[in-house]
Amino acid sequence: MDNGLKERVESLERRMILAALRRSDGIQSRAAKALGISERVLRYKIKKYRLQIKTKLLEHDIIVGHFINSDKTAG
């Protein structure tokens, strides 16, 4: 099925945002600057497209949470 212009533009925008976030290690201010948009607009688009951003801090929180939960079950 042929997508309309709106769907194609949104798809391209989503891919560009994800690529910029990957290149910036999830740092939104850097990604916004690379894309030439404000941080506020970037946050809006992340929410609009329901993008999941994995950052080094998030990875740290997951690892720490795993150890905290395993300590609770061991005791």
Biopython code that builds the backbone (N, CA, C, O; Angstrom):
import numpy as np
from Bio.PDB.StructureBuilder import StructureBuilder

atoms = [
    (1, "MET", "N", (0.839, -1.169, 0.000)),
    (1, "MET", "CA", (0.000, 0.000, 0.000)),
    (1, "MET", "C", (0.894, 1.244, 0.000)),
    (1, "MET", "O", (1.887, 1.307, 0.724)),
    (2, "ASP", "N", (0.532, 2.214, -0.807)),
    (2, "ASP", "CA", (1.329, 3.423, -0.945)),
    (2, "ASP", "C", (1.004, 4.394, 0.187)),
    (2, "ASP", "O", (-0.150, 4.772, 0.385)),
    (3, "ASN", "N", (2.037, 4.791, 0.925)),
    (3, "ASN", "CA", (1.856, 5.768, 2.006)),
    (3, "ASN", "C", (1.762, 7.169, 1.433)),
    (3, "ASN", "O", (2.363, 7.484, 0.406)),
    (4, "GLY", "N", (1.001, 7.996, 2.115)),
    (4, "GLY", "CA", (0.878, 9.385, 1.715)),
    (4, "GLY", "C", (2.099, 10.182, 2.140)),
    (4, "GLY", "O", (2.985, 9.671, 2.825)),
    (5, "LEU", "N", (2.132, 11.423, 1.732)),
    (5, "LEU", "CA", (3.250, 12.312, 2.036)),
    (5, "LEU", "C", (3.445, 12.463, 3.543)),
    (5, "LEU", "O", (4.578, 12.417, 4.024)),
    (6, "LYS", "N", (2.366, 12.641, 4.289)),
    (6, "LYS", "CA", (2.452, 12.836, 5.737)),
    (6, "LYS", "C", (3.151, 11.645, 6.403)),
    (6, "LYS", "O", (4.040, 11.830, 7.234)),
    (7, "GLU", "N", (2.753, 10.440, 6.041)),
    (7, "GLU", "CA", (3.341, 9.247, 6.636)),
    (7, "GLU", "C", (4.824, 9.111, 6.290)),
    (7, "GLU", "O", (5.631, 8.693, 7.121)),
    (8, "ARG", "N", (5.167, 9.467, 5.063)),
    (8, "ARG", "CA", (6.568, 9.383, 4.651)),
    (8, "ARG", "C", (7.429, 10.411, 5.379)),
    (8, "ARG", "O", (8.547, 10.110, 5.797)),
    (9, "VAL", "N", (6.902, 11.624, 5.528)),
    (9, "VAL", "CA", (7.637, 12.678, 6.228)),
    (9, "VAL", "C", (7.828, 12.276, 7.695)),
    (9, "VAL", "O", (8.918, 12.444, 8.241)),
    (10, "GLU", "N", (6.782, 11.750, 8.334)),
    (10, "GLU", "CA", (6.886, 11.322, 9.729)),
    (10, "GLU", "C", (7.881, 10.178, 9.888)),
    (10, "GLU", "O", (8.625, 10.135, 10.868)),
    (11, "SER", "N", (7.898, 9.271, 8.950)),
    (11, "SER", "CA", (8.839, 8.153, 8.996)),
    (11, "SER", "C", (10.284, 8.650, 8.891)),
    (11, "SER", "O", (11.162, 8.199, 9.627)),
    (12, "LEU", "N", (10.512, 9.578, 7.972)),
    (12, "LEU", "CA", (11.848, 10.148, 7.809)),
    (12, "LEU", "C", (12.250, 10.925, 9.060)),
    (12, "LEU", "O", (13.383, 10.807, 9.526)),
    (13, "GLU", "N", (11.331, 11.714, 9.602)),
    (13, "GLU", "CA", (11.609, 12.498, 10.799)),
    (13, "GLU", "C", (11.960, 11.581, 11.969)),
    (13, "GLU", "O", (12.910, 11.845, 12.705)),
    (14, "ARG", "N", (11.201, 10.516, 12.135)),
    (14, "ARG", "CA", (11.441, 9.552, 13.219)),
    (14, "ARG", "C", (12.831, 8.929, 13.083)),
    (14, "ARG", "O", (13.565, 8.836, 14.066)),
    (15, "ARG", "N", (13.191, 8.510, 11.890)),
    (15, "ARG", "CA", (14.512, 7.895, 11.661)),
    (15, "ARG", "C", (15.630, 8.896, 11.923)),
    (15, "ARG", "O", (16.658, 8.535, 12.495)),
    (16, "MET", "N", (15.444, 10.143, 11.514)),
    (16, "MET", "CA", (16.466, 11.168, 11.738)),
    (16, "MET", "C", (16.643, 11.456, 13.231)),
    (16, "MET", "O", (17.766, 11.641, 13.700)),
    (17, "ILE", "N", (15.547, 11.494, 13.968)),
    (17, "ILE", "CA", (15.618, 11.733, 15.410)),
    (17, "ILE", "C", (16.348, 10.581, 16.094)),
    (17, "ILE", "O", (17.231, 10.810, 16.921)),
    (18, "LEU", "N", (15.989, 9.355, 15.756)),
    (18, "LEU", "CA", (16.655, 8.196, 16.359)),
    (18, "LEU", "C", (18.147, 8.177, 16.034)),
    (18, "LEU", "O", (18.966, 7.870, 16.901)),
    (19, "ALA", "N", (18.499, 8.497, 14.810)),
    (19, "ALA", "CA", (19.914, 8.525, 14.419)),
    (19, "ALA", "C", (20.673, 9.600, 15.198)),
    (19, "ALA", "O", (21.788, 9.366, 15.664)),
    (20, "ALA", "N", (20.070, 10.764, 15.333)),
    (20, "ALA", "CA", (20.722, 11.853, 16.072)),
    (20, "ALA", "C", (20.891, 11.491, 17.540)),
    (20, "ALA", "O", (21.915, 11.811, 18.143)),
    (21, "LEU", "N", (19.903, 10.833, 18.117)),
    (21, "LEU", "CA", (20.004, 10.409, 19.509)),
    (21, "LEU", "C", (21.081, 9.344, 19.688)),
    (21, "LEU", "O", (21.807, 9.349, 20.682)),
    (22, "ARG", "N", (21.184, 8.436, 18.728)),
    (22, "ARG", "CA", (22.250, 7.422, 18.802)),
    (22, "ARG", "C", (23.621, 8.071, 18.736)),
    (22, "ARG", "O", (24.510, 7.741, 19.521)),
    (23, "ARG", "N", (23.792, 8.997, 17.796)),
    (23, "ARG", "CA", (25.094, 9.667, 17.638)),
    (23, "ARG", "C", (25.459, 10.505, 18.864)),
    (23, "ARG", "O", (26.639, 10.701, 19.155)),
    (24, "SER", "N", (24.456, 10.993, 19.573)),
    (24, "SER", "CA", (24.707, 11.845, 20.737)),
    (24, "SER", "C", (24.649, 11.067, 22.051)),
    (24, "SER", "O", (24.595, 11.667, 23.125)),
    (25, "ASP", "N", (24.660, 9.739, 21.970)),
    (25, "ASP", "CA", (24.572, 8.886, 23.167)),
    (25, "ASP", "C", (23.343, 9.205, 24.005)),
    (25, "ASP", "O", (23.383, 9.105, 25.232)),
    (26, "GLY", "N", (22.261, 9.585, 23.355)),
    (26, "GLY", "CA", (21.011, 9.855, 24.046)),
    (26, "GLY", "C", (20.924, 11.225, 24.689)),
    (26, "GLY", "O", (19.943, 11.524, 25.370)),
    (27, "ILE", "N", (21.928, 12.063, 24.488)),
    (27, "ILE", "CA", (21.906, 13.413, 25.073)),
    (27, "ILE", "C", (21.039, 14.296, 24.176)),
    (27, "ILE", "O", (21.427, 14.651, 23.063)),
    (28, "GLN", "N", (19.869, 14.637, 24.681)),
    (28, "GLN", "CA", (18.873, 15.317, 23.870)),
    (28, "GLN", "C", (19.319, 16.693, 23.407)),
    (28, "GLN", "O", (18.989, 17.097, 22.292)),
    (29, "SER", "N", (20.058, 17.423, 24.230)),
    (29, "SER", "CA", (20.494, 18.760, 23.814)),
    (29, "SER", "C", (21.411, 18.670, 22.591)),
    (29, "SER", "O", (21.313, 19.484, 21.672)),
    (30, "ARG", "N", (22.291, 17.685, 22.587)),
    (30, "ARG", "CA", (23.181, 17.506, 21.433)),
    (30, "ARG", "C", (22.412, 17.050, 20.199)),
    (30, "ARG", "O", (22.676, 17.516, 19.090)),
    (31, "ALA", "N", (21.470, 16.147, 20.391)),
    (31, "ALA", "CA", (20.668, 15.658, 19.265)),
    (31, "ALA", "C", (19.850, 16.801, 18.664)),
    (31, "ALA", "O", (19.762, 16.932, 17.444)),
    (32, "ALA", "N", (19.258, 17.620, 19.517)),
    (32, "ALA", "CA", (18.456, 18.751, 19.033)),
    (32, "ALA", "C", (19.324, 19.707, 18.232)),
    (32, "ALA", "O", (18.918, 20.181, 17.170)),
    (33, "LYS", "N", (20.516, 19.990, 18.738)),
    (33, "LYS", "CA", (21.419, 20.895, 18.033)),
    (33, "LYS", "C", (21.798, 20.324, 16.667)),
    (33, "LYS", "O", (21.821, 21.048, 15.672)),
    (34, "ALA", "N", (22.093, 19.035, 16.625)),
    (34, "ALA", "CA", (22.458, 18.385, 15.353)),
    (34, "ALA", "C", (21.308, 18.433, 14.349)),
    (34, "ALA", "O", (21.528, 18.537, 13.143)),
    (35, "LEU", "N", (20.083, 18.356, 14.859)),
    (35, "LEU", "CA", (18.909, 18.389, 13.986)),
    (35, "LEU", "C", (18.467, 19.811, 13.641)),
    (35, "LEU", "O", (17.645, 20.009, 12.746)),
    (36, "GLY", "N", (19.015, 20.801, 14.352)),
    (36, "GLY", "CA", (18.628, 22.185, 14.093)),
    (36, "GLY", "C", (17.273, 22.549, 14.650)),
    (36, "GLY", "O", (16.571, 23.401, 14.105)),
    (37, "ILE", "N", (16.900, 21.883, 15.767)),
    (37, "ILE", "CA", (15.624, 22.180, 16.422)),
    (37, "ILE", "C", (15.888, 22.430, 17.907)),
    (37, "ILE", "O", (16.970, 22.130, 18.412)),
    (38, "SER", "N", (14.898, 22.976, 18.594)),
    (38, "SER", "CA", (15.059, 23.223, 20.027)),
    (38, "SER", "C", (14.880, 21.918, 20.800)),
    (38, "SER", "O", (14.312, 20.951, 20.292)),
    (39, "GLU", "N", (15.372, 21.912, 22.031)),
    (39, "GLU", "CA", (15.188, 20.739, 22.887)),
    (39, "GLU", "C", (13.705, 20.496, 23.152)),
    (39, "GLU", "O", (13.261, 19.350, 23.230)),
    (40, "ARG", "N", (12.959, 21.559, 23.286)),
    (40, "ARG", "CA", (11.520, 21.437, 23.534)),
    (40, "ARG", "C", (10.818, 20.733, 22.365)),
    (40, "ARG", "O", (9.980, 19.856, 22.575)),
    (41, "VAL", "N", (11.165, 21.123, 21.144)),
    (41, "VAL", "CA", (10.576, 20.485, 19.964)),
    (41, "VAL", "C", (10.998, 19.016, 19.908)),
    (41, "VAL", "O", (10.188, 18.147, 19.584)),
    (42, "LEU", "N", (12.258, 18.744, 20.222)),
    (42, "LEU", "CA", (12.723, 17.351, 20.212)),
    (42, "LEU", "C", (11.943, 16.520, 21.228)),
    (42, "LEU", "O", (11.493, 15.418, 20.913)),
    (43, "ARG", "N", (11.781, 17.041, 22.441)),
    (43, "ARG", "CA", (11.021, 16.298, 23.461)),
    (43, "ARG", "C", (9.581, 16.054, 23.006)),
    (43, "ARG", "O", (9.027, 14.982, 23.250)),
    (44, "TYR", "N", (8.979, 17.037, 22.349)),
    (44, "TYR", "CA", (7.623, 16.880, 21.825)),
    (44, "TYR", "C", (7.572, 15.747, 20.798)),
    (44, "TYR", "O", (6.663, 14.917, 20.823)),
    (45, "LYS", "N", (8.546, 15.720, 19.904)),
    (45, "LYS", "CA", (8.558, 14.707, 18.846)),
    (45, "LYS", "C", (8.869, 13.316, 19.407)),
    (45, "LYS", "O", (8.338, 12.321, 18.914)),
    (46, "ILE", "N", (9.717, 13.241, 20.425)),
    (46, "ILE", "CA", (9.993, 11.961, 21.083)),
    (46, "ILE", "C", (8.697, 11.413, 21.676)),
    (46, "ILE", "O", (8.400, 10.225, 21.552)),
    (47, "LYS", "N", (7.934, 12.287, 22.317)),
    (47, "LYS", "CA", (6.656, 11.873, 22.889)),
    (47, "LYS", "C", (5.652, 11.526, 21.784)),
    (47, "LYS", "O", (4.945, 10.523, 21.875)),
    (48, "LYS", "N", (5.594, 12.356, 20.746)),
    (48, "LYS", "CA", (4.662, 12.138, 19.636)),
    (48, "LYS", "C", (4.865, 10.775, 18.986)),
    (48, "LYS", "O", (3.900, 10.064, 18.705)),
    (49, "TYR", "N", (6.130, 10.413, 18.748)),
    (49, "TYR", "CA", (6.440, 9.150, 18.087)),
    (49, "TYR", "C", (6.646, 8.001, 19.065)),
    (49, "TYR", "O", (6.949, 6.877, 18.664)),
    (50, "ARG", "N", (6.475, 8.298, 20.366)),
    (50, "ARG", "CA", (6.625, 7.294, 21.420)),
    (50, "ARG", "C", (7.962, 6.558, 21.303)),
    (50, "ARG", "O", (8.024, 5.329, 21.317)),
    (51, "LEU", "N", (9.021, 7.351, 21.189)),
    (51, "LEU", "CA", (10.348, 6.779, 21.035)),
    (51, "LEU", "C", (10.915, 6.399, 22.401)),
    (51, "LEU", "O", (10.766, 7.133, 23.378)),
    (52, "GLN", "N", (11.561, 5.249, 22.447)),
    (52, "GLN", "CA", (12.241, 4.789, 23.654)),
    (52, "GLN", "C", (13.711, 5.130, 23.500)),
    (52, "GLN", "O", (14.361, 4.680, 22.557)),
    (53, "ILE", "N", (14.236, 5.919, 24.418)),
    (53, "ILE", "CA", (15.626, 6.331, 24.344)),
    (53, "ILE", "C", (16.417, 5.584, 25.402)),
    (53, "ILE", "O", (16.090, 5.623, 26.588)),
    (54, "LYS", "N", (17.452, 4.909, 24.960)),
    (54, "LYS", "CA", (18.320, 4.188, 25.880)),
    (54, "LYS", "C", (19.594, 5.003, 26.055)),
    (54, "LYS", "O", (20.343, 5.222, 25.103)),
    (55, "THR", "N", (19.826, 5.442, 27.269)),
    (55, "THR", "CA", (21.010, 6.238, 27.560)),
    (55, "THR", "C", (21.923, 5.475, 28.505)),
    (55, "THR", "O", (21.525, 4.469, 29.092)),
    (56, "LYS", "N", (23.130, 5.953, 28.644)),
    (56, "LYS", "CA", (24.062, 5.315, 29.574)),
    (56, "LYS", "C", (23.519, 5.384, 30.992)),
    (56, "LYS", "O", (23.692, 4.436, 31.757)),
    (57, "LEU", "N", (22.868, 6.479, 31.364)),
    (57, "LEU", "CA", (22.293, 6.600, 32.691)),
    (57, "LEU", "C", (21.181, 5.571, 32.886)),
    (57, "LEU", "O", (21.082, 4.965, 33.953)),
    (58, "LEU", "N", (20.360, 5.372, 31.886)),
    (58, "LEU", "CA", (19.301, 4.381, 31.972)),
    (58, "LEU", "C", (19.900, 2.988, 32.150)),
    (58, "LEU", "O", (19.409, 2.205, 32.964)),
    (59, "GLU", "N", (20.952, 2.671, 31.400)),
    (59, "GLU", "CA", (21.608, 1.379, 31.548)),
    (59, "GLU", "C", (22.132, 1.218, 32.969)),
    (59, "GLU", "O", (22.005, 0.144, 33.557)),
    (60, "HIS", "N", (22.719, 2.277, 33.525)),
    (60, "HIS", "CA", (23.230, 2.246, 34.902)),
    (60, "HIS", "C", (22.092, 1.973, 35.877)),
    (60, "HIS", "O", (22.230, 1.140, 36.773)),
    (61, "ASP", "N", (20.967, 2.666, 35.711)),
    (61, "ASP", "CA", (19.823, 2.478, 36.603)),
    (61, "ASP", "C", (19.303, 1.050, 36.537)),
    (61, "ASP", "O", (18.918, 0.487, 37.562)),
    (62, "ILE", "N", (19.285, 0.455, 35.349)),
    (62, "ILE", "CA", (18.814, -0.919, 35.192)),
    (62, "ILE", "C", (19.746, -1.882, 35.925)),
    (62, "ILE", "O", (19.283, -2.787, 36.619)),
    (63, "ILE", "N", (21.034, -1.692, 35.775)),
    (63, "ILE", "CA", (22.016, -2.570, 36.433)),
    (63, "ILE", "C", (21.901, -2.440, 37.950)),
    (63, "ILE", "O", (21.859, -3.446, 38.659)),
    (64, "VAL", "N", (21.848, -1.200, 38.451)),
    (64, "VAL", "CA", (21.731, -0.976, 39.894)),
    (64, "VAL", "C", (20.422, -1.577, 40.415)),
    (64, "VAL", "O", (20.407, -2.226, 41.461)),
    (65, "GLY", "N", (19.344, -1.362, 39.694)),
    (65, "GLY", "CA", (18.050, -1.920, 40.088)),
    (65, "GLY", "C", (18.076, -3.433, 40.160)),
    (65, "GLY", "O", (17.460, -4.029, 41.044)),
    (66, "HIS", "N", (18.788, -4.057, 39.235)),
    (66, "HIS", "CA", (18.912, -5.518, 39.230)),
    (66, "HIS", "C", (19.593, -5.997, 40.507)),
    (66, "HIS", "O", (19.140, -6.956, 41.131)),
    (67, "PHE", "N", (20.681, -5.331, 40.896)),
    (67, "PHE", "CA", (21.404, -5.732, 42.103)),
    (67, "PHE", "C", (20.579, -5.480, 43.359)),
    (67, "PHE", "O", (20.607, -6.284, 44.290)),
    (68, "ILE", "N", (19.850, -4.379, 43.393)),
    (68, "ILE", "CA", (19.015, -4.077, 44.555)),
    (68, "ILE", "C", (17.930, -5.145, 44.693)),
    (68, "ILE", "O", (17.679, -5.646, 45.789)),
    (69, "ASN", "N", (17.290, -5.488, 43.577)),
    (69, "ASN", "CA", (16.224, -6.492, 43.613)),
    (69, "ASN", "C", (16.769, -7.873, 43.974)),
    (69, "ASN", "O", (16.109, -8.625, 44.690)),
    (70, "SER", "N", (17.963, -8.218, 43.488)),
    (70, "SER", "CA", (18.519, -9.528, 43.809)),
    (70, "SER", "C", (18.920, -9.610, 45.280)),
    (70, "SER", "O", (18.841, -10.681, 45.882)),
    (71, "ASP", "N", (19.355, -8.476, 45.872)),
    (71, "ASP", "CA", (19.655, -8.459, 47.307)),
    (71, "ASP", "C", (18.395, -8.677, 48.149)),
    (71, "ASP", "O", (18.446, -9.337, 49.187)),
    (72, "LYS", "N", (17.274, -8.126, 47.702)),
    (72, "LYS", "CA", (16.024, -8.268, 48.436)),
    (72, "LYS", "C", (15.543, -9.712, 48.429)),
    (72, "LYS", "O", (15.024, -10.204, 49.431)),
    (73, "THR", "N", (15.715, -10.389, 47.301)),
    (73, "THR", "CA", (15.253, -11.778, 47.212)),
    (73, "THR", "C", (16.214, -12.736, 47.901)),
    (73, "THR", "O", (15.812, -13.826, 48.309)),
    (74, "ALA", "N", (17.478, -12.346, 48.036)),
    (74, "ALA", "CA", (18.467, -13.230, 48.674)),
    (74, "ALA", "C", (18.314, -13.208, 50.198)),
    (74, "ALA", "O", (18.667, -14.179, 50.867)),
    (75, "GLY", "N", (17.786, -12.100, 50.754)),
    (75, "GLY", "CA", (17.745, -11.916, 52.197)),
    (75, "GLY", "C", (16.541, -12.485, 52.794)),
    (75, "GLY", "O", (16.360, -12.410, 54.009)),
]
sb = StructureBuilder()
sb.init_structure("model")
sb.init_model(0)
sb.init_chain("A")
sb.init_seg("    ")
for serial, (resi, resn, name, xyz) in enumerate(atoms, 1):
    if name == "N":
        sb.init_residue(resn, " ", resi, " ")
    sb.init_atom(name, np.array(xyz, "f"), 0.0, 1.0, " ", f" {name:<3s}", serial, name[0])
structure = sb.get_structure()
